[in-house]
Amino acid sequence: MGYTIAGLKDKILALHPEIAQHGIVPSLTFDADKKAYVLTLTKGPHKLSTYIDKPDASRCMDGHVCVGLALQVAQFIANFQEGE
């Protein structure tokens, strides 16, 4: 693996500054059963959880934006803004 959950979370936030810009609270855990990281984005009553598999996490740590994660983040922000 070669990185920590905190390091991966920091990298995700660096690659997706819109998370902090919109006041979204991220949390990152590892689901051993699914062998994937779980990124949960929360703002008020709105919540989205998405899985990041180990290969995508490694690519993220190398500075590559994961398209699936980018789409999830964009969709969460769009859904949140529609609800305002």
N, C-alpha and C positions, 0 to 999 in steps of 0.2 A: 504494500500500500504506500508507504513512504510519506504520509502526511497525516495530520490530525483532523478531527472533525472541526475544531476551531479554525484551523488553517484553510480547510475547504470552504467553510462558511465565509471567511474573510475574502477568499478569492471570488466566490459567487457574488458577494456584495461589490467587489471591485469591478467585476465584469457587468454587473447590473445595477448601476448607481440609481436607477429609477426606483428601486425598492426603498431606499432611504429617502429619496426626494419626495415620495408620496406618503411618508410616515408609516410605512408598512413594517411590521415587526416580524423578522424571520427567526425561525428556530430550525436546527438541523440535528437529526439523530440518525442512528444506524439501525436498520431492521435486520436482525440476524437471520430470521426465517426467510425473508425475501432476498437477502444478501444485497441490499441496496440502501442508499441514504434516503432519508425522508426529509424534504424541505417543506416546512409549513409556513405559510405567509398569512399574517393576521392583521386586520385593521378593523377595530370595533367588532361588530358581530360577524364580519366577513372572514372566512377562512378557506384556504386552499392548501391541500397537501399534494405533493408530487414526488415521485420516486426518481432517484438518480442512480443508475447502476454504476458499478465500479469502473468500467471502461470510460463512461462519460465523465465520471468524477476525475479520473486521471487526466483526461483531455482538458478538463476545466483547469486543473492545477497547472497544466502546460500553457494556459492562456488562451485556449480555444473556447469560443462560446458554443454551448450545446444548444442546437436549434430547438429541440423539444422543450428544454427549460426556458429558453427565451420566449417561446410561444406561450407557455403557461404563465410566465410573469406578465407578459403583455395582456393576456386574456383576463387575469385577475385584476389588473389595473383598469382595464376597460369596463369590466363588470362593476368594480367599485365605483368608478366615476359615474356610471349610468344610475347607480343607486343613490347618489348624492342629491 
